[in-house]
């Protein structure tokens, strides 16, 4: 397995406290949800399109200095050979805007034995999963 960093940032047009309260409530009540990211690999002789169910686990961090911080884990629903992720999601105030910042790493189960196409597909699938997860969270928090 090979750990690869992943970082994403998205802007919410709501105040920090409202965003954090909504996200905390969602994490405490729901905590687990599924997304179905999809990605493509253009530029080959054929286009590869991939869509899989991914389970996301989200829970508030505990401890000193953990306000606005959540632990995130995802894995393929079928436990197949696709990236798994562990990291944090932070709610960050930035003037009148609020950011959701995802930071962590995913493992590439193919690791050292992967060819370039497998590695690129893993990167694209992990990025698509991060994007789908943040889109789901934004839709819940801003509802």
ABEGO torsion letter per residue (X at the ends): XBBBBBBBBBBBBBBAAAAAAAAAAAAAAAGBBBBBBBBBBBGBABBBBBBBBBBBBBBBBBEBGABGBBBBBBBBAAGBBBBBBBBBBBBBBBEABBBBBBBEBBBBAAEAABBAAAAAAAAAAAAAAAAAAAAAAAAAAAX
